[in-house]
Amino acid sequence: HDWSGDGGSFYWPSYAQQCCSAFWLGKISVVLDCQFAAIMVLVTAQLEILSARLANLRPDGRALRESPNCKVKLSYVDHDSEMYDELRRAIQSHQEILSFVSCLQQVMSPLAMTQFVCSVIVICVVLFQATYSQDFATVLKCVAFLPVPCGQVFIYCWAADNMTEQAKEVSSAAYRCCWVDAGPRFKRCLLLVIRRAQRRLVLNAGHLNIDRAAFLSLVNASYSFYTLLAQMNRS
């Protein structure tokens, strides 16, 4: 078969197929990474809203009510019950968020782990080629391409780390509410919320926690493999 680069019958169809495959695989990879990052940003926003709801739990003291004869008077209302109902709704929202994160973990974990392993290998190979290639154009291409695998790893770690930090803020927000004047029923439920929110909410890629520390670990692993390849090449 004529596979030479002089315009043979098999060369151009193969070249077109490789270009289309590379384009679509790259597009799918980037879109998938951005989709998971967007979902984690959405979860972070939901946790931030939940924190604001918990921090704003407070009794209003007295409320204005209008009597049937159109005269406005002051009357006491059961604000403790209102606070308790709002706390129950906040707890339900928190449970729904945690359930969603659990489903996200099951779907994202194998894909994120595959992405991390591939990115570590790609970074290692690109660094090696950029260091030992004699062609300046090849070196320039490698240097220009290097931020791509690094960015694919960083976008996971950045979004997941922000989500973890915002999840920890839920317990602090619950403690900042006006729980001192509330009843014992409200205080017991609030204590359960605080204790549950103090558990670290973290996403995993296999057995690796996805956070900013994981990004540094993966970059260090890539450099370690690159150093090993360099030593093997010199020997």
N, C-alpha and C positions, 0 to 999 in steps of 0.2 A: 504494500500500500504506500501511496505517496503522502508522507507526513512531513515533508520538508517545508521550509518557509518560503519557497519560491512561488507560492500561489497554486499549489497542487489541489486536487479535487477534495482531499480530506482536511487540508489545513484550515481553510477559512470557516467551514462549518464547526470544526472543533474549537477554533478561536472564539467564534460567536457564542457557542454554548458555554465556554468557560467564563466569558465576560458576563453573560446573563446570569449564570449561576452565582458568580461572585457578587454581582449587584443585588440580587434578591436575598442571598444569605446574609449579606451585610445589612440590608434594610430590615430583615426580620430580626436580626440580633439587636440592632439599635432600638427598634420599636419595642421589642420585648423588655429590654432594660429600662427604657423610659416609662413603659407602662407600669412596671413594678415600682419604680421610683415615685411615679405619680400617685399610686395607691398608698404608699407609705406616707407621702406628704398629706394625702387626704386623711389618713388615720391620725396623723399628728395634729391636723386642724381640728378634728373631732375631739381629741383629748384636750386641746386648748380651750375649746368651747365648754367642755365638761368641767374643766378647772374653774372657768369663770362662773359657771352656774353654782358650783359648790362654794366658791368664795363669797358669792353674793347672797347666800342663805342668811337671812337676818329677820328678826321680828320688827314690825312697823310700829309697835306700841299701841297706838290708837288709830282708829279708822273713822272716816266721815261717812255717815249714813243719812239718807233722807227719809224722814218719817212720812206717813201717809198724808198728813196735813201740810206737806210741803215745807215743813220747818226742819232745818238742818240741826242735828244734835250729835254729840259725841257718844260713842258706845264702844265697849270692849269687844273684841272679836278673838276667836281662838286662833291666834297666830302660831302657836306651837303645833297645832294640827296642820296648818298650812305649810309650815316648814317641813314637817315630817312627810307630807305628801310630795312636796317638791324633792326632798331627799330620796324618796322611793323612786321617783321618776329618773333622778340622776343615777341611782344605783342600777336601774334597768338599762339605761344608756351605756353605763360602764360595762355591764355584762355583755351587751351586744357588741361593743367594741372589742372586748377580749375574745369573744367567740369568732368574730371576723378575723382577728389577727391569727388565731389558731388555724383557721382555714387557709389564710394566706401563707402561713408557715409550711403547711403540707404541700401546697402547690409550688411555692417558690424555692424551697430548700434544695431539691435536686438540680433545678435549673441554675440557681445561683452558684452551687458548688461546681457544676460543669463550667460555668463562665469563669470562675476564679481559677480553676486548673488550667483552662485554655489560655487565659490572660497571662498567667505566670510563665507558661511555656513560650508564648509569643514574645513577651518582654525579654526573656532570656535570649531567645534566638535573634531578635532584632538588635539587641545590644551587642551580641557577638559578631553579627554581620557588619554592624556599623563600625566596630573597632578594627576588624581585620580585613575588611574589603579594601582593595586597591583603587577601586573606581569611586571618584568623588561624587558622581551622580547617585550611585547606590547608597553611599553614606548619607547623602542629603535626604534621600527618600526614606531611609530608615529612621533618621532623626525626626523627620516630619510625621512619620507614622507612629512613633513611640507614644505620644499622648493619647492615642485612641484606646489601646488596651488598658492603660492606666486610668483613663476616664471612665471606662466601663466598670472597672472595679470600684472606683471612688464613688460613683453615683449610688451604688447599692449601700456602701458603708456610710456615706453622708446621710442619706434619707433614713436608714435604719437607726443610726445613732441619734438623730433628732427625735425620732419617735420614742426611743428609750428614755431620753432626757425629759420629754414632755410627759411621759407616763409617770415618772417619778414626781413631777410637779403636782399631780392630782392629789397626793397625800398632803402636801404642803397647803394646797388651796383649801382642802377640807378642814384643816386645822385653823385656817384663817377666818372661817365663818364665825358667826356670833352664836357659838354653842354654849356659852357660859349661862345664859338666861333660859336656855331651852330645857325641856323636860327630860326625864331619865330615858324614855323610849327613844327620843331623838339622839341622845348621847350614845346609847348602845349601838344604834345603827351606824352612826358616824364613826365610831371606833372600828367597826368592822370594815367600813370603806377605807379608812386610813391604813389598817393592817394589810388589806388586800392590795392597795395601791403601792405599798412599800416593797412588794415583790417585784423583782426586776423583769420588765417586759422586754424581751430581746428576741430577735429573729436569728435563726441559725442556718448556716449552709453546711449540711452534714453535722459535724461536731464542732464547727467553728462559729463563734459568735460574730454576727455582722455588725461592726462598729468601726470607728476611726482607728482604733488599735489594730483591728484586723487588716485594714488597708496598709498600715505600716509593716505589718508582719508579712503580707504577701509581696510587697515591694522588696523587703529584705530577702525573702526566699528567692525571688527572681534574680537578685544580685548575687546571691550565694551560688545558684546554679550557673550563672554567667561566669563567676570566678572559677568554678570547677571546669567548665568547658575551656576557659582560657588556659588553665594549667595543663589540661590534656592536650591542647593544641600546641603549646610550647614544648611539651615533652615528646 
